[in-house]
Amino acid sequence: MLWKKGYLFFLSIVMACFLSGCGIDSHLQNAVKVEDPFSAENEDNFTGMIVTYLTLPVGESTLVRFPNGKHMLVDTGAAQDVKTLLGLLAERKVTKLDYVIITNDQPEQAGGFPYLAESLQIDTVMLPKLTEETVRQAVPIKSDKKLIPLSKGDQIGLDKDISITILHPSENLFLSPQNNSLVFLLKQGKIRFLFASAIGEDAEERLIEQEGKNLKAEVLKVASQGSNQASSQPFLSLVDPQVAVIETGKSRAEMKTSQEEILERLGESWAETYITSQDGTITILSNGSDYRVLKGKRN
């Protein structure tokens, strides 16, 4: 009888350990983080860089989450977009922005900043040095924010193997403020994201002349919300994007009548094109070697 009691005691210990182990394994499985963008179930369990092109009614704004957990917002949309923008950031549990890049002083790119600054902690603001005074007149930036003016050729590291390189403007030669917009490459390993802000063909010609093949990027944020006055064929040929994202609140009918040319040019460039007003918020998961595009629900 004693051996039976001993055996049952031993068996109970084994079963307890087994059940405990299962519980631990199950918990660890739920908490698993993955580096492969194609293995990630969603944004939450992905450890790489996440670039999110947000769907706004009027303006443009892109959120970047770095592997170290910091967040960068490229442009802040229009004043009319603030409620939507704050909602999208809240969905992603963003309560602090480590970096905000303001590419120009236009309402579609910078209009939301004052309202955003009232609702969220913003540590560092980056803006084009060449037009800093103009931008600061349009966008009041409080003295408690760290300010970094950016010039052509500047390169800033943001995380391991992740940096931005400023490509434009180099000279304040354009009467159009859009053509003096900040253009930069966000690079992670071998994956490059080109942000063309609101530039037109004049600025594109300058970039072609000065940068040439350096413009090549896997992902292009299409200039000026897909305006026909931008994204010329020579520019697209040098960028040679695999993916192009148009951030706009325009409907399909509006896009068809006012931006048919740019859609044709992007098609001729073999770029897989997404339009936020039609495809919803576009999220790209990148580990520096591979990337994956996720379409969101239309807001």
Residue pairs with C-beta under 8 A, 6 or more apart in sequence:
32 45
33 45
33 46
33 47
34 40
34 45
34 46
34 47
35 46
35 47
35 48
35 287
36 287
36 290
37 46
37 48
37 285
37 286
37 287
37 290
37 291
37 292
38 290
38 292
40 46
40 285
40 292
43 50
43 65
43 92
43 283
43 285
43 294
46 285
47 67
47 287
48 67
48 188
48 285
48 286
48 287
48 288
49 64
49 65
49 66
49 67
49 159
49 162
49 188
49 285
49 286
49 287
49 288
50 63
50 64
50 65
50 283
50 284
50 285
50 286
51 62
51 63
51 64
51 186
51 193
51 219
51 283
51 284
51 286
52 62
52 63
52 64
52 65
52 92
52 281
52 282
52 283
52 284
53 62
53 221
53 245
53 247
53 274
53 276
53 281
53 282
53 283
53 284
54 61
54 62
54 63
54 77
54 85
54 88
54 247
54 276
54 281
55 84
55 88
55 247
55 249
55 276
55 277
55 280
55 281
55 296
55 298
55 299
56 77
56 78
56 81
56 84
56 85
56 247
56 249
56 276
57 78
57 80
57 81
57 84
57 249
58 77
58 78
58 80
58 81
58 107
58 108
58 249
59 75
59 76
59 77
59 78
59 80
59 81
59 107
59 108
59 109
59 111
59 112
60 75
60 77
60 108
60 109
60 221
60 225
60 247
60 248
61 73
61 74
61 75
61 76
61 77
61 81
61 85
61 112
61 247
62 73
62 74
62 75
62 195
62 221
62 247
63 71
63 72
63 73
63 74
63 88
63 89
63 92
63 94
64 71
64 72
64 73
64 74
64 186
65 71
65 92
66 72
66 158
66 159
66 162
67 159
67 160
67 162
68 159
68 160
70 98
70 99
70 158
70 159
71 94
71 96
71 97
71 98
71 99
72 97
72 98
72 99
72 100
72 101
72 158
73 97
73 99
73 100
73 101
73 116
74 101
74 103
74 195
74 221
75 101
75 102
75 103
75 108
75 109
75 110
75 197
76 85
76 100
76 102
76 109
76 110
76 111
76 112
76 113
76 116
77 84
77 85
77 108
77 109
77 111
77 112
78 107
78 108
78 111
78 112
79 107
79 111
79 112
79 115
80 111
81 111
81 112
82 112
82 115
82 116
82 119
84 299
85 112
85 116
86 116
86 119
86 120
88 281
88 299
89 120
94 120
95 120
95 121
96 120
96 121
96 122
96 123
97 116
97 120
97 121
97 122
97 123
98 123
98 124
99 123
99 124
99 125
99 126
99 158
100 113
100 116
100 122
100 124
100 125
100 126
101 125
101 126
101 127
101 164
101 182
101 184
102 109
102 110
102 113
102 125
102 126
102 127
102 135
102 139
102 182
103 109
103 110
103 127
103 128
103 181
103 182
103 183
103 195
103 197
103 198
104 110
104 128
104 131
104 135
104 177
104 178
104 180
104 181
104 182
104 197
104 198
105 131
105 134
105 135
105 137
105 138
105 139
105 177
106 177
106 178
106 181
106 198
108 198
108 225
109 181
109 197
109 198
110 135
110 138
110 139
113 139
113 141
114 139
114 140
116 122
117 141
117 142
117 145
122 145
123 145
123 146
124 145
124 146
124 147
124 148
125 141
125 145
125 146
125 147
125 148
126 147
126 148
126 149
126 150
126 156
127 135
127 136
127 139
127 147
127 148
127 149
127 150
127 182
128 135
128 149
128 150
128 151
128 169
128 180
128 181
128 182
129 149
129 150
129 151
130 151
130 169
130 170
130 171
130 172
130 180
131 169
131 172
131 177
131 180
132 149
134 177
141 147
148 156
150 156
150 166
150 182
150 184
151 166
152 166
152 167
152 168
152 169
152 170
153 165
153 166
154 165
154 166
155 163
155 164
155 165
155 166
156 163
156 164
157 163
158 164
161 188
161 189
161 288
162 186
162 187
162 188
162 288
163 186
163 187
164 184
164 185
164 186
164 187
165 184
165 185
165 187
166 182
166 183
166 184
167 183
167 184
167 185
167 207
167 210
167 211
167 214
167 215
168 181
168 182
168 183
168 199
168 203
168 206
168 207
168 210
169 179
169 180
169 181
169 182
169 183
169 203
170 206
170 210
172 180
173 206
174 180
174 202
174 203
176 200
176 202
178 197
178 198
178 199
178 200
178 203
178 224
179 199
179 200
179 202
179 203
180 203
181 196
181 197
181 198
181 199
181 203
182 195
182 197
183 194
183 195
183 196
183 197
183 199
183 203
183 207
184 194
184 195
185 192
185 193
185 194
185 195
185 214
185 217
186 192
186 193
186 195
187 193
188 286
188 287
188 288
189 287
189 288
189 289
190 288
190 289
191 218
191 219
191 286
191 288
191 289
191 290
191 291
192 216
192 217
192 218
192 219
193 217
193 218
193 219
193 220
193 221
193 284
194 215
194 217
194 219
194 220
194 221
194 239
194 241
195 221
196 220
196 221
196 222
196 223
196 224
196 230
196 231
197 223
197 224
198 223
198 224
198 225
198 230
199 207
199 223
199 224
199 230
200 223
200 224
200 227
200 229
200 230
201 229
201 230
201 232
201 235
204 223
204 230
204 231
204 232
204 234
204 235
205 232
207 215
207 235
208 215
208 234
208 235
208 238
211 238
212 238
213 238
215 235
215 238
215 239
216 238
216 239
216 240
217 239
217 240
217 241
218 241
218 242
218 243
218 291
219 241
219 242
219 243
219 244
219 245
219 284
219 291
220 236
220 239
220 241
220 243
220 244
220 245
220 271
221 245
221 247
222 230
222 231
222 244
222 245
222 246
222 247
222 262
222 266
222 273
223 230
223 231
224 230
225 246
225 247
225 248
225 250
226 246
226 248
226 250
226 255
226 259
226 262
226 263
226 275
227 259
227 262
228 258
228 259
228 260
228 261
228 262
230 262
231 262
231 265
231 266
232 265
233 265
233 268
233 269
236 265
236 266
236 269
236 271
237 269
240 269
241 269
241 271
242 271
242 272
243 271
243 272
243 273
243 274
243 284
243 293
244 266
244 269
244 271
244 272
244 273
244 274
245 273
245 274
245 275
245 276
245 282
246 259
246 262
246 273
246 274
246 275
246 276
247 276
248 255
248 275
248 276
248 277
249 276
249 277
250 258
250 259
250 277
251 277
252 277
252 278
255 263
255 275
255 277
255 278
263 273
266 273
267 273
272 293
274 282
274 293
274 295
276 282
277 298
278 298
279 295
279 296
279 298
280 295
280 296
280 297
280 298
280 299
281 296
281 297
281 299
282 293
282 294
282 295
282 296
283 293
283 294
283 296
284 291
284 292
284 293
284 294
285 291
285 292
285 294
286 292
